[in-house]
Amino acid sequence: MKIARLLSIIIMLSLAAMAGCQTSAPQGDIIDDLGRNVQIKNVPQRIISLSPSNTEIVYALGLEDRLIGVTTYCNYPPEVKDKIQVSQFSNIDIEKVVALEPDLILADSLHEADVIPALERLGITVLAINPATMEDILADIGMIGRAAGQTESAESLIASLRNRTKAVTDRTAGLESEEKYRTFFVTWHDPIWTAGNGTLIDDIITMAGGTNIAADVKGHSQIDLETVIQRNPQVILVLSSMGTQDNSYNYIKTEPRFQATDALKNDMVYMVDADIISRTTPRSVDGLEQIAKIIHPELFP
């Protein structure tokens, strides 16, 4: 009897331990970033990501074993190269996606008009991820975590990222307006494109203790060179991307009209990694820390 009771206790403890290791059930219906009500019936085991940002979040949540397909632009972390590439970013091979039999697809707002409806007509569950600010990124990490039954992992990651963000904003919050250096972000130079309000970059510049001189521009847009010179940026950040960064950087450094700006006079022109600063992923906090050190080296030695 004693042996039987002991075995019963051991079995119960083993079952409890196994239950603790299992993923939690997804929390029913989820409202995605397009305002769509998406029903998650079962914990997804076969996930396809249709954007590099979504792929990074999947890895950050430790869900890479469930990731069965990515895009040709997904390059981080490095091991993602071993995943099946189902599409480019905008051109989606629906047949290839369906052949992999996914039970959850993480899409982008870019896919709203055609791709998402096509996939849903085939009975595939699709979540649209479209964050615009740092807070949105944290919310979407939570949303993907809930959808995948990894709520605790998501909450832990969110807490870590929020603490790192707060470590920056705690130092920049007390700056006077004249100390929030005028910052200009260059996406491309011919013609000049920049990041205005409603973009992650604008959010990061503000949190890093800068003032985006293009804050009155909506989204990612062109801006007139004369307007930039008139607003006299004190810091210029140049997006580095796909081997073309030297073109924009050299243009800023050599264009005669830029020589009159405080940024050129004080040698405050910097290139920043496109993947870190423009992708809406956990690495956006790396971008925030980097930009904060550039704008305010005195606060972040």
N, C-alpha and C positions, 0 to 999 in steps of 0.2 A: 504494500500500500504506500509505504513511504517513497519507494522508488518510483511508483506510478505518479505520485503527487509531484515529485521532484521533476520528472520528465515533463509533466503538464506545465509546470512553472517555466521550465526552460523553453518549451515551445511558445508559450505566451510571450515571453521576453523577446524571443527571436522574431515573432510576428510583429511586435511593437517596434523593434528596431528597424525591420524592413519597411514598415509603414512610415517611419520617420525619414527614410531615405527617398521615398517616392515623391514625385512632383505632386503638388496640390492641384486640385481641379481648377480649370479656368472659371472665372467669375461671370458666367452667363453672357449676356449681351454686352458688347463694348461699343462705345461711340468713337469712331475713328476721326482722323484729322479733317476729313471731308464732311463730317457731321452725319455719317452713315451709321445706322444701327447694324452691327455685325454680330451674328450669333455664333458663339464658339461652343460646339456641342461636346467635343472630346478634346483631351490634351493632344495637340498636334505633335506628330512624330516625324513628319516629312515637310520641311520648310524650304521655300524658295524665296530668295531676296532679289528684288528687281532694282535695287539701288545700292551704291557703295556705302552710303550712310547706314542703311538698314543692316547690311552685312556686318559692319563694325559693331553695331549694337548687339546683334546675335552672338558674336564672339565674346563681347564684354560680359554677356549674361551666362556664358559657359554653355551655349546651346549649339556649338559647332558640330557636334555629332549628329544633330538632327537636320543640319543644313545640307540639302541635296543639290541645290542649284544657285548660281549667282550670275552677275553680268560680267562682261568683258572688262569693265572699268573697276571692278572690285579688286583691290590690290593690298588691302590691309585687314588683318595681319598677314605676313608673308605666306603662311600656310594655306591661305585661301586659294592660292594658285592651283591647288590639287582638286578643287571643287569643279563640278561640271558647269560650264558656261552656257547658259540657256539663251542669252540675248545680249544685245548692246543695251545702252541705258534707255533709249526711247523706242527702238525697234525690237519688239518682243516676238520671238518665235513661239506662237501659241501652241503649235503641234509639239514642239520639243518640250515645252513646259508641261503639257498634259501627259506626255509619255512618261514623265517621271513620277506621276501619280502623287502630287503634293496634297497635303491636307490643310496647309496654310500658306498663303502667299503674302509677302510684305511688299506692297507697291508704293508708288510715289504719286503725288498729285498730278504729275505729268501724264499719268496713265488713266486719268479720270474719264476722259471722253470715250475712248475706244477699248483699251485693254481691259480695264476692270469690268465693264459690262460683259465683254466677251468671255472672260474667265468665269464670271458668276453665272452666265447662262449654261456653262458646262458643269455647274454645281460645285465649283471650287471656292473655298472661303478666302476672302481677300481683305486685308487691312491696309488702309491708305495712311502712310506716315508722311507728315508735312510740317515739321517744326520750323518756326521762324526766329525764336529767341532761345536763350539758354534755359529759361524756365520750361519752354515747350519741349526741349530735348529731354529734360528730366521727366516730364510728364509722359513722353512717348516711351522712354525706357520702362516706366511703370506699366504702360499699356501693353507693350510687347511681353513683359514679364507675366502679366495677368493672363494674356492670351495663351502663353506657352506653359502655364502652370508653374511659373518660377517667381512667384510674388516676393518671397523672402530674399532671393538673390537680387531681384530688381531693387527692392527697398534698401538693401545693403549698399549696392552700387550708387544709388541716388544719394544716400546719406554721405558717402565718401566724396562724391563730386560736389555736393552742396557745401561741405566743409571747406573744400579747396577754393571754391568760388568765394565763400565768405571771407577766407583768409586774404583774398585780394581786395574785395569791396570794403572790408573793415579799414584798410589802409587808405583807400582812395575816397571814402565817404566824406572825410573832413576837409577836402580840398576846397579852397575858394575858387570862384568862377574863373579868375585870371590864371589860376594854377592848373586848370583843366585844359591842357595845351591843344591848340587847334590842330586837328589831325585830318589828313587827306588819304583816302585809300584808293589806290589805282588798280583796277581790274584789268584794263587794257589801255593802250596809249594812242591808237590810230583807228578811229577817234577815241578820245578819252572816255572811258567808262569807270564808274565808281559805284559804291554801295551806299544807298541812302536809307531813309527810315523804313522800318519794317523788315530789315535784314539782320541776320545773325551778326554780321560784321559791325553794324551800327550799335547793336546791343553790347558787343564786346568792347568797342572803343569807349562807350560810356562807362561801363563797369571798370575799365582799366584806368579811368581818370582822365580821359580825353574828351574833346568836343569835336564831333564829326562835322566838318565844314560843309558836308553835303547832306546834312540832316533834313533839309527841306526838299530833297529829291526823293521821289517815290521809288522804292525798290532798287534793283540794279539798272542803272540808266546812264545815258551819255550826259556829260557836263561840259560846258564851254570852258576853254582854256583861260580866257580872260576872266571868267568868274572865279576860277581857282586862284589865279594870280592876285586878284583883288582881295580875296579872303585870306591870303597870306598864311598858308599852313606852316606850323612850327615843326610838325612831324609828318613825313610822307611814308606810307607803307605801300609796297609794291607786291602784288600777288605773283608768286612763282608757280608756274604750271606748265607741264608737258614740254619742258625744254625751251620755252619761249620767254622766260623771265628776263633774260639779259636784254631783250629788245626794249621792254618797257622801262626797265631800270636805267639803261643807257640813255634812253630818250629823256627821262626826267633829269638825269645828271648833266646832259649836254645841251638841252634846249635852252637857248639864251634867256628866254622870258622867265624861266624858273629860277635863274640865278639871283633874282631880287628877293626871293622868299626867305623867310627865316630858316626854313628847313634846310635849304641849300647852304646858306651862310654858316649854319652851325653843324653841317654834316649830319643831319638827322633824316637820312633817307635809308630805308631798310627793306630788304626782301623778306617776305614771310611765306611759309609753306602753305600752298593752296589746300592740300588735304587736311591740314590741321585747322586752318582758319575758316574755311568755307564749307566743309562738310559738317552736317549737324549730327555729331556723334559725341561719345564721352571724351574724345580727344579735343573737343572744342574748349574744354577747360585748360588743356595744355596751351591752346592758342591764346586764351585769356591771360594766362600767366606770362606767356612770352610777350604779348603786346604790352602788358602792364610794366614789365621790366624795360621795354623800349621807351615808353612814354615817360615813365617815372623811375629811372634808375636809382634816384635818391631814396625812394621808398622800398625798392626791392634790390638791395645790394647783392 
